[in-house]
Amino acid sequence: MIADWKERIDRRQRAHFYVAEKFNKYHYAIGLPATICAAVAGATLFTEVSDARVRMAVGAIGLIAAVLSAIQTFYSHAKRGEQHRTSAAQLGRVRREIEIFEQFTPQSKKEQEEKIREINEAMAKIEEDAPVVSSISDAIARTTLTLGR
């Protein structure tokens, strides 16, 4: 049972870290172009541009900045990534508790049962509060675990 828990925790932890990194990449992939487009569009406000094509291009750049910013706000990639990082860290804490339990198993049956119950409750609480990990992300985590990465 304990070995099964460790394997499941390791897989879930890897999946949460994988998803957190994915959201972090989305955050920068959308946020950086949005910032650059907004800066370019904003900077042209202080210049006199008489060419209609340039004004049109700057308007399009401003529109792109607005769309990217809206996507960034709506999907909250940074926040969602942080939620996955938090879940992964909590799972890591429980995994360390299991490792300590394995190394220093309580002598009495009652203490062992109590510690197992505590670990089970901690795992249940984390899973209850954790954001959803897609089956694809879970499969990637399972593959990396199998390959020993």
Buried (B, 14 or more C-beta within 10 A) or exposed (E): EEEEBBEBBBBBBBBBBBBBEBBBEBBEEBBEBBBBBBEBBEEBEEEEEEEEEEEEBBEEBBEBBBEBBEBBEEBEBBEBBBBBBBBBBBBBEBBEBBEEBEEEEEEEEEEEEEBBEEBEEBBEEBEEEBBEBEEEBBEBBBEBBEEEE
